[in-house]
Amino acid sequence: MTIIEFIADFDRAAFDCGDETLNSYLRERAGQDRRRGLNQTYLLIDDQKLIGFYTVSPHTLAMRELPSKTAKKFPAHLLLPCYLIGRLAVDKSRQGQGLGKLLLGEALRVIALTAQKVGGYCAVVDAKNDRAQAFYENYDFRPTAENSRRLFLPIAEIDPKLLTLPPLA
C-alpha cells in the first residue's frame, strides 16, 4: 500500500465508498480543485487499485466557533489558522480494516509537518453523520461551539501514535 498525491489519469471510476457525494467528488472535482489550488487530494493505492482518499486544505476558524475555554487563549478578532480535512473515504471492499485510521493518521501527519513550517492551530473536519462524528471523536476531535458536526483537534494534542503508524511501502 502507498499514499500518493492526486494523479489525474489514475483510474478512479471503480472507487465506491458507499457515499455517492464522495464518489462523484473524487471522479469529477478532485482534479479541478487541486488545479485551482483549493486543496490537495491524496490517494491510497493497493495493488494498483484505488482504495481510499482524503483531502487537506488551509482553512480558518473564527473565535466564535471555538469553545470559550479555547477561544479565551487568543485575541477575539483573530481568524485562527488551521487545516481542513475536507473528505476522507475508504472503498466499500476495504472498509473495516483500519484504513480510515491510516488515512486520518496520514492526513494529520501532513498537517503537523506543514504546521511546523508555516504555523496553524488545529485540524478541522465536518462530520457528515453520527458514524463519522464518532470516528473523529474517537481520535480526540471535539465539537466547535457553533456546530456540533464541525470538529477540531489542536495540532499540539494529536496522538503521537497516529503519527507513527507503520510506514506505507
Beta strands, then each sheet from edge to edge (+ up, - down):
strand 1: 2-5
strand 2: 40-46
strand 3: 49-62
strand 4: 79-90
strand 5: 122-126
strand 6: 142-143
strand 7: 150-154
sheet 1: 1+ 2- 3+ 4- 5- 7+ 6-
end
